[in-house]
Amino acid sequence: MTRVAAVDCGTNSIRLLVADCDPATGELVELDRRMTVVRLGQGVDKTGRLAPEALERTFAACRAYAAVIKELGAEKIRFVATSASRDAENRADFVQGVFDILGVEPEVISGDQEAEFSFTGATKELAAHDLPRTASGGTPMERPFLVVDIGGGSTEFVVGEEHVRAARSVDVGCVRMTERHLMVDGVVSDPPSAAQVAAVRADIEAALDLVEQTVPLAQARTLVGLAGSVTTVAGIALGLPEYTSSAIHHSRIGYEQVREISERMLTSTHAERAAIPVMHPGRVDVIGAGALVLLAIMERIGAAEVVVSEHDILDGIAWSAA
């Protein structure tokens, strides 16, 4: 076993996983997993720069994570930064700040690398075990897998069996779509108009057209959904009284449930969404766009359900470190 720390810094949140990994057996023993909403990508789509207050929120989270990493004695740290910091003019400030706190430089990875990590994290145990579709048994998951990681700034699509066959990253994420289409004068519409929702949908459909140029979406037999938008939709569908990772991990959420939740999130007020028990405060304003991305993907490929995974890019980063 190698004890590693993996940090995934995205557009909306920063996450930490400390785990013992055994590459020989494929076993990953989780010691600590946590997430902080820092909105690093606040305004970056409009200004092209990381806002000072967004950087400070991110550095505060890094300081808290550094304490956890030290306490648990991780031998290796790998810090991966995704969409927002890939696009920003002042990303050097971000890189230096992270290095000063954690002693490692964030790797500002490409969308294709991001997709590779997501696929590994999401499917390593699915590829090793034929998990049934229901708790009572049934047909094992069919391959190829389509892994979709709906982030804040971008969404990654990966098709493969045990290994990646094709991948594509497109700039359609819950924060980017919210800021681009669901805000007026810097304030999120409460709720958005039909025209605003239609604009989001048009962007998503155009992005899916791009993805289909290089990724054979139609060949997928099992859809695996990752990240906060998907896990939040799952928590709502399951009617959980609070966010429970073990209940959400490997749950199967049907198309009709996703459609109903997407419509509900896009026609409700901020207060109504905030009152949902599993809703993280940092997702209240962006869940509508995130749920719509998931719905559009399911409709494009004709998926009857999405298999929800709590293991994602963070786990893939941990495996790469080990």
WOGI-V612107 format. One record per backbone hydrogen bond with DSSP energy under -1.0 kcal/mol. CO is the residue of the C=O (numbers start at 0). NH is the residue of the N-H. E is the energy in kcal/mol with one decimal. If there is no record, write none. Layout:
<<CO NH E> <CO NH E>>
//
This chain:
<<1 20 -2.6> <2 74 -2.4> <2 75 -1.1> <3 18 -2.2> <4 77 -2.4> <5 16 -2.4> <6 79 -3.0> <7 14 -2.3> <8 81 -2.6> <10 40 -2.9> <11 37 -1.3> <11 38 -2.6> <12 9 -2.8> <13 35 -2.5> <14 7 -2.1> <15 33 -2.2> <16 5 -3.1> <17 30 -2.9> <17 31 -1.8> <18 3 -2.8> <19 28 -3.0> <20 1 -2.4> <21 25 -2.1> <21 26 -1.1> <26 21 -2.4> <28 19 -2.5> <31 17 -2.8> <33 15 -2.5> <35 13 -2.6> <38 41 -2.0> <40 43 -2.0> <42 46 -2.7> <43 47 -1.9> <47 88 -3.1> <50 54 -2.3> <51 55 -2.2> <52 56 -1.9> <53 57 -1.9> <54 58 -2.6> <55 59 -2.3> <56 60 -1.7> <57 61 -2.1> <58 62 -2.1> <59 63 -1.7> <60 64 -2.3> <61 65 -2.5> <62 66 -1.3> <63 67 -1.4> <64 68 -2.7> <65 69 -2.2> <66 70 -2.2> <67 71 -2.2> <68 72 -1.1> <68 73 -1.5> <75 4 -2.7> <77 6 -2.5> <78 106 -3.0> <79 8 -2.9> <80 108 -1.4> <81 85 -1.3> <82 86 -1.4> <83 87 -1.0> <89 92 -1.2> <90 94 -2.5> <91 95 -2.4> <92 96 -2.1> <93 97 -2.2> <94 98 -2.1> <95 99 -2.3> <96 100 -1.2> <97 101 -3.1> <98 102 -1.9> <106 80 -2.4> <106 108 -1.5> <109 113 -2.4> <110 114 -2.0> <111 115 -1.9> <112 116 -2.3> <113 117 -2.2> <114 118 -2.4> <115 119 -2.2> <116 120 -2.5> <117 121 -2.4> <118 122 -2.3> <119 123 -1.6> <122 126 -3.6> <124 128 -1.6> <128 130 -1.8> <130 140 -1.0> <133 136 -1.6> <143 220 -2.7> <143 221 -1.5> <144 159 -1.9> <145 223 -3.0> <146 157 -2.1> <147 225 -2.5> <148 150 -1.0> <148 155 -1.8> <150 173 -2.3> <151 175 -2.5> <153 150 -2.1> <154 169 -2.2> <155 148 -2.1> <156 167 -2.2> <157 146 -2.9> <158 164 -3.0> <158 165 -1.9> <159 144 -3.1> <162 160 -1.3> <165 158 -2.6> <167 156 -2.7> <169 154 -2.5> <169 171 -2.3> <172 176 -2.7> <173 177 -1.6> <174 178 -2.9> <175 179 -2.1> <176 180 -2.2> <177 181 -1.7> <181 188 -2.8> <183 186 -1.5> <186 183 -2.8> <192 196 -2.2> <193 197 -2.3> <194 198 -1.7> <195 199 -1.8> <196 200 -2.5> <197 201 -2.2> <198 202 -1.8> <199 203 -2.3> <200 204 -2.6> <201 205 -2.2> <202 206 -2.1> <203 207 -2.5> <204 208 -1.9> <205 209 -1.7> <206 210 -2.4> <207 211 -2.3> <209 212 -1.2> <210 213 -1.7> <210 214 -2.7> <214 216 -2.3> <215 218 -1.5> <216 219 -1.6> <221 145 -2.7> <222 306 -3.1> <223 147 -2.6> <224 308 -2.4> <225 149 -1.2> <226 230 -2.4> <227 231 -2.2> <228 232 -2.0> <229 233 -2.3> <230 234 -2.3> <231 235 -2.2> <232 236 -2.6> <233 237 -2.4> <234 239 -2.0> <235 238 -1.0> <243 247 -1.7> <244 248 -2.7> <247 250 -2.2> <250 307 -2.7> <252 305 -2.1> <253 257 -2.0> <254 258 -2.7> <255 259 -2.3> <256 260 -2.5> <257 261 -2.6> <258 262 -2.2> <259 263 -2.2> <260 264 -2.7> <261 265 -1.7> <268 272 -2.3> <269 273 -2.7> <270 274 -1.2> <272 275 -1.6> <275 278 -1.8> <279 282 -2.5> <282 286 -1.8> <285 289 -2.0> <286 290 -2.9> <287 291 -1.8> <288 292 -1.9> <289 293 -1.8> <290 294 -2.4> <291 295 -2.5> <292 296 -2.0> <293 297 -2.3> <294 298 -2.4> <295 299 -2.3> <296 300 -2.0> <297 301 -1.0> <297 302 -2.0> <303 254 -2.2> <305 252 -2.3> <306 224 -2.5> <307 249 -3.4> <311 315 -2.0> <312 316 -2.6> <313 317 -2.1> <314 318 -2.4> <315 319 -2.0> <316 320 -2.2> <317 321 -2.2>>
//
